[in-house]
């Protein structure tokens, strides 16, 4: 396979483009969605058939409704330009009752409670700015994610952006992956020294490498397979130490073909590729994979697409006028914000800025303000992050104060990005059909802990907290230092919302993933107190240079149980009826209302 011609500047990849004339494929998909809705409403289409169709097009069912949906927008490798952000703002404002967009842990964006009849028009508006929901759900290749520091990290081997972009486009609508046994998630990391993409919890992961081959330095990837969270987490395993970039598309296709033929199709709870890798063992899987890849290469599959690949790196954006540098003389909070929300790029004089979206949410006014800010300060270069934020690339160092002042005006200058205060959470029982608890409510209450000194204490800075509304780990609780998933316990005939506490999870470079240990179920109302007790014990008991994870491992499960045990008791209902309510759903008696999930539909 011939290496593509190197093109130094990838800036065109990030340009804003508006088109009113859609591709025939896009136009046909939208018109079919309109037609299928009409058939459904006339009783001519079975609801289960419509469900499969809408899932293929990124449209989920939501709790308590048959005609409202969650729309998931694919954000390829996390890149989002200002025009696209403004489009999402307009859609959220007009069609989403909560007037919010939600950034997910895989760099996509979700809109909730959208009327079914509004969906085709929304898909059209998204397509006009270069966005799609196609295959954001269903049993296919999902949004392809990548490190949000791609192209700017001093530690990266090379910029993985063009490779993630091409792979995403290659598998979009590709017949090879339209009916897989289960969903398939792919991630790209730019260095074996970094772990922003969390390759170890993906079905397939590529980590950038360089190697001397025949006397010449060659680009390539280490390849990992079989990772995943869910109710039964698995860490990815090394499939190949190094493949040249010329083989990365055939590698992905071979793994997908192998999964398609051999994955479990009867029991959807054991249908992810992680179960196939575990069943066969990595050695057998590797042997079968190598045979499959030889067949893929022999057919020339992916060759034409790879030949068109544009490699290189994006140059600094060209601004219509220089980014502002003037800022108020007094900027309260600037130094603290700068310490946690900025990142020095490998390109001299430029910084990346992490804009926190509170619990992953951002409203239309903030989106429009951020789009304008991005155009003015960094040529519109933005990436969504797996920590549910938005990262600005290419901010001139001398513009950081002026940028901070503008973010303050927009309500987007919250400090603490990717620190203990930056809590990850899933949508939970607000909208999810299989959630047990309102994870957003717990995350909100948990955030209050960090306004009382804990958030600014350097001892706690690197502790991670993640919350899921059920065992399925959409909030990634398995890989949190302190993780929680929703649960329920029956006390005197009444359901009481609980969170199962897990401690000690993390991911690390080179595909490493360690999952937290189960400590205790804690009533939802007392979970923030229990968390505070854990942090207090850590600070008091830690060694001089001991991290939270090191302390937790040394302390052991028995000691951790001892710390939280005072918070596990549930009083009788007549003594404290509030204990029987869920955080985020006040004034209502808690009851488990788990519907039929659609992730495996």
N, C-alpha and C positions, 0 to 999 in steps of 0.2 A: 504494500500500500504506500503510495507516494505521500511524503510529508507536504502539507500545504505551504504555499508561499507565505512568508511572514509579512504581516502588515503591522507596522509599529503602533498606529493610533486606532484605538477601538472607540473613540469618542462618539461615532455615529450610533453606537449601540444605545446610547443614553439620550438621544434627541427626542424632543416632544413632537409627536405626529398626530394629526387629526384627519381622519378620512371618513367621508360620508358614503363612499362606495366600497362596500365590504367584499371580501373574497367570496367566490361562489360557495365554498364550504361553509363559511360563517353564515351567509345569507340563508342557505338551505337548512342549517341547524336551527336558526331562529324561527324560520317559517314552520318547520316541523314542530317546534315546541308549541307554537300557537295552535297548530292543527291538533296536536295530541291533547291539549287542554280542552279544546272544543269537543273532541271525541269523548274524553272523560266525563265532561259535564252532560253530554247527551246519553251517557250510559253505554256507549259503544266500545269503551276501552276499560279493561279490567284494572282496578286500582293498583294491583301488584305489578302489572306490566308497566303502568305509568311510573311507579316508584323506581323500577330499574332504569327506565329511560331518563327520569329527571336526575337520578344519582349520577349517571354517566355525564350529565351536564352540570354537575356541581351544585345541585339543589337538594337539600336535606329536609326531612320532616322535622317538626318541633313539637315540644310537649303541649298537649292540650288543644291541638288544632289539626284539622284535616285540610285546610285551605290556606295556611300560612307556612312559610318556609324559612330556612336559613340558607343564604347564598354564600358559597365560598369562592373567593376570587383568587386564582393562581397568580402569585407574584414571582415570576421566573427568577431564580437565584437571588430573590429578595429585592431586585431593582424596581424602584417605583419613581416615576418622574412627576414633576409638578402638575402637568396636565391630567395625568391619571389620578393623582391625589385629589384634585379639584373635582373630577368626575365622581369619585367615590363619595366626596363630601356632598355633592348635589343629590346623589341617589339616597344616601343616608338621611339627609334632611327631608326629602320628599316622600320616601317610601318606608323607612324604618321607624316604627313607633317610638323607639327609645332614642332616636337621633344619634346613634353611635356606630362607629366602625370598630371592629375588634381585631387586633393583630394576633396571629396564632403563634404557637411554638414551632411552626414549620414555615414561617415567613409569609403565610397567606393572609388574606383579610376576609373577615366574615361580616355579613349583615344579617340581622335577625328579624323574624316576624314579618317577612315580606309577603304580601298577598300574591297568591298563585297567578292571578290574572296580570299582575304587574311584571312578572318575571321576564317574558319575552322582550319587552321594551327596555328593561334593565340590561339584558344580555346585549342588545343592540348598542346601547350607549357605551357599555364597556368595550365592545369590539371596535368602536370608532376611535378609541384612544389606545388600542393595542393590547387590551386585556381580555382574558377569557376565563370562564368557569369550567370549561370542558375538562373532564377527568380529574377535577379537584376532589371528587368523591368516587365511590364505586371501586370495583375490583380491577384496578388498572394502575399505571404508573402515576403517582400523585405529584404534587408540586415538587420540582427538583430544587433542593435547597443548597446553599453554599455559605461559607464563612462570610459574615458581613464586613470583614476587613479585607476581602479579596481586592488585590490591586494596590493596597496601601500599607500592608503590614510589613515592618522591617524584617520579620522572620520568615516571610513566605518564600518558597522556592521559586514559584512563578504564579502569575495571576490565573486562577482557575475559572474566572468569569466566562471566557468564550467557550470553554469545554462544558460547563454546566448549562450554558445557554443553548448550545447546539444539541446536547443530549436531550434537553427538555423539548425542543422543537422536533427532534427526530422521532421521539416516541409519542408525541401528540397525534392522536387519530391513527396511530400505526396499528394495523390489524394484528400484529404479533402480541399486543398487550391489551386487547379490548375485553377479554373475558378470563382474567387470571383467577386462580383459586381464591385469592384475597388481595387486598391492596398491597402496593409495592412502593417503598420510599427510598429515595436515593439522595445522598449528600456528598458534597465536595469540601475538602479542607486543603488549605494552601501550604501547610507545613506539618512535618512530624513533631514539631515542637509546640504546636498549638491545638486547641480543641474547641474552637468556636462552633463548628458545625455538628459536633457530637456524633461523629461517624459510628461510634460503638453501639448506638441504639438504632441503627438503620438496617434495612434489608440489604442494601448495597452501598458501600462507601468507597470513595476515591481520595487518597491523600497524596498530594503532589510530592514528587521525588525527582532527583537528577542522578544519573549514573553514567560512567564512562563506558561506552559501547564501541568496540572496534577503534579505540583511540580517540573517539569524539564524545563530548558531553551530550547526553540525550535526555530529553524530558520524558517523564513517565509518572506512573502512579503505583502506590501500594494499594491493594484491593482487599476490602473486608466484606464479609457476607454473613447474613443470618442473625443480625441484631434486631432488637425490638422490645418494646415495653408491654403494654396491655396488662392483663391480670397475671400473666406468667412471663416475666422478663427474661431475655437472653442477651448476653453480650456477643457482639459480632466476632467472628473468627477470621484470621488472616487467610485469604485465599491465595494471593500471590504477593511476593515481596516487591516485585517490580514488573510493570508492563510498559512498553513504550507507548507514547500517546497515540500512535497509529492504531493501537489495538483496543483503545478504551471503549469505542462504540461496539465492536464485535464482542468484547468482554461483557458489556451490559446486556447485549441481546442474547448471548449464549446463556447467561444466568437466568434471564427471563424466560427463554424457551424451555430450559430445563425445569424451571418452576411450573410453567404452564402445563407441561406434560405429566409431571410427577407429584405436584402438590396435592394435598388433601382437598377433595371437593364435597365430601359428604358431611363431615363434621367441621363447620365453619369456625369453631372455637380452637381448632388445631390446624388451621389452613395456611397460616403465614409461612414464609420460606424458612423461618427460624426452626420450625418443627421438622421440616425436610432435612435441613442440615444436621440437626440433632439426631434424627432417625438414622441417617446414612453414616454420620461421622464425617469430619472434614476431609479426611483422606479420600474416602470414596466419592464424596461430592466433588472434590478437586479433579479426580480422574475423569468422572463423567463430564464435568465442565470443560476440561481441556479437549476432550473428544468433540463436544458440542461446538466449541469455539472454532476448531479446525473446520468443521462443516460450515459454520457461518462465514468464515473467511473465504472458503472455497467458492461460496456462492456470490461473493462480492458484496454482501449485504452491508450497508453503511458506508461503502467506499466513496460513492458519489457525494454523500453528505459531508464526509470528512474532508474531501478534497476542497470543498467550499469554505472550510473553517478559516476564520480570520484570527490569527494569534498575535500576541503582543500585549501591550498595555495602553490604557487610555491616558492621553496627555491631560495636563491641567485644563479645566474648562475655560473657554474664552468668554468673559463677561462683557455685557454691553457697556458697562462702566465699572470702574474699580469698586470692589466691595467696600462698604462703609467702614470707617475706623473711629468715627466720633461716637463717644458714649458719655453718659453722665459721670461727673467726677466721683460721685459716691454710688457704688453698686452693691448694696447689701447682699451677702451670700455668694458673691462671685467667686471668691477664692475656694470656698467649699465645693461649689458646683464644678469649677474647673478641675479640682482634684479627682472627682469621681466620674465626670461626664465627658472628658476630653481624652484624646489619644493622638500622640504625635505620629504622623505618617512617615513613611520612608522617604517621601519627597520633601526635601528641605523647605521649611517655611510654611508647610501646610499641616492642618490638624483635622481630625475627625471629631464630630460632636454627637454624643448620644442623647437623643431627645426622648425623655421618658413619657410613655403613654400610660397613664394611671391604670394599673391592673390590666393593661393591654388595650384599654379603650381610648378613643379620641373622637371628639365631636366635630361637626361640620365647620364651625368657626375656627377651631384649632387647625383643622386640615387645610383650610384656605389660607390661613395665616402662615402655616408652615410651608406651603407651596410657594408663596410669595417670598418668604425668607430664604428658601433654598435657591430660588432663581437669583436673588440679589447677592447672596453671600457665597454660593458654591456652584453656580451654573446648573442647579437642579439635581445634583448627584445625591441620591438617597438610597438607602437599603433598609428594608425591614429586618429585624433581628429575631433570633429564636428566643430571646428574653422579652419579646413582645414590645419592643421599642422601635424607633426609627433613627437610623444613623446617617448623619450628614457627612459626606466626604469633601475634601478639598476646601476647607475653610482657611483662609489666610490667617496666620498667627496674629497679625496686628488687627484683625477684625473680631477677635473672640469676645472682647468686651461689648462691642456694638451688637454682636449677635445675641449675646446673653440678654442685653436690654430689650431686644425685640422679642425674644422668647418669653421674657417676663410678661410683656404686654399680652401675649397670647395664652398665658397660663401654662407654658410648656418649659419652664425653667426649673423643674423639680430636680434636686440633686440626688445622688445615690444610685445612678445607673449601674447595673450589674454588681450591686453590693447587697448586703443582707436586707436592705429596705425595699429592694426591687423584687417583689414577690411574684412568682409565676402562678397563674391559676387558669383553669378551664372555665367555660361558661356555666357549668353546673346546672342545677335544677331550675334556674331561671328559664332555660329554653331546652336543655338536652333531655331527650326521652328516657335515657337510661341512668341519669344521675340520681343519686339518693339525697344529697344535700346541696345547699346553695353555696358553692365554693367561693363565689364572689363576696358573699356576706362575711365569711371567715377571713378572707384576704383583707377586706376593708377593716375589720376589727383588729386583725393582726398588725396592720399598718399603724394603728394608734400606739402600739408599744414603742415604735421607733421615733415618735415625736417627744418622748420623755427621756431622752438621753441615750438610749440604746443605739439609735441610728447613727449617732456621731461618735460612738465609742470604737476606736480602731481595733479593739479586741474582737469585735463581732463582724467587722467589715466584710470578710470573705465567706461568711456562713451563707449557705443557700437555703431558701425556704420555698417549697412548691406544694400546690394544693390541687387535688382532683376531687370531683364530686362523686366518684365511684372508684372501683378497683382498676378501671381500664387505663389510667395513667395519661390521659390527655394533658393533664397538668404536670406530668413528668415527676410525680412524687417519688418514684422508685430511685431516681438519681439525685435526690435532694439530700443535703446534709441533714435537714429536718424536713420530713415529708409527711403529708396527711392525705388520706383518702376517705371519702364519705362512707358512713355505715349507719346501721340502726340497731338498737338494742331494746328488747321488750322489758319494761319495768312495771310490775303490777297491772299487766294488761294494756299498757300504753306504750306506744313507740316513742323512743327518745333518740334524737339525732346525735350521732357520735362521729368522731374522726379517729381512724386508726393511725397512730403515730408510728413513723418509721424513722430511724436514725442511721446515718453512716453512708448514704448513697453518694456517688459522684461519677463523673466521667473524666477521662484524661487522654492526652495525646496517644496516637497510634492505636486508636480503636478500643481503648480500655474502658470498661464500664463495671462499676461495683454497685450493687443494689442494697438499699437500706434494710436494716433488721427491724422486724416487728417488735415494738415495745409494749404498747397498751392501747386499748380503745378509750377515748376520752370524750365525755359529753361535749357537744359543740360549744355550748356557752362557756365552758371552762378551758377550752383549748388555748386561747390567748394566754391565760394565767399559767398553764402548764408550759407553754413555750418560754415564757419569761423565767420560770423556775429553772428550765434547762440552761438558758443563757447565763443566769446567775451562778449556777453550779459550775459551769464551764469556766467562767471568769475566776471563781474562787479556787478551783481545784487544779487548773491547768499548770503545766510546767512553764518555765521561763520562755521557751521558744515553741511550745506545743500548740499545734493547730486544733481546731474544733474536732476534725476527724481523728487526729491522733489521740486526743483526750477521750473521745467517745469509745474508741477501740480499747484503750487502756481501762477505762471505767467499767466497760462490759455491760451486758444487757441487764444483769441483776441490779447494778447501781442506777442505771437509767430508769428502770421500773420503779425503784425506790423514790427517785426524785419526783416522778409524776403521779405516784400512787395517791397522794392527798387530793388529787383533782379528779379521780375516777368515780367516786361515789355519786349516786343520783338520789336526791331526797324524794320523799313521797310527794305526789302531785299537789296535795293540799298545802304542803309546806312551801313549795316553790314551783308554781305552775309555769313560770318563765323558762325553767330548765327543760320543759317539754316542747319548746318552740325552737325553730332553727334560726341561726344567724342569717340575716338577709331576708327573712320571711316572718317578721314580727306580728304578734297578735293572732297567729293561726296555730291551731293544734297540728303538730307535725304528724305526717303519715307518709309512708313509702308509696310513691306512685311511679313505679318503674314500668315504662312501656316497652315496646319492641324496638330494639336498636336497629339502625340501618347501616352501620359500618360494614356489616357482613352480608347485607342484602344482595 
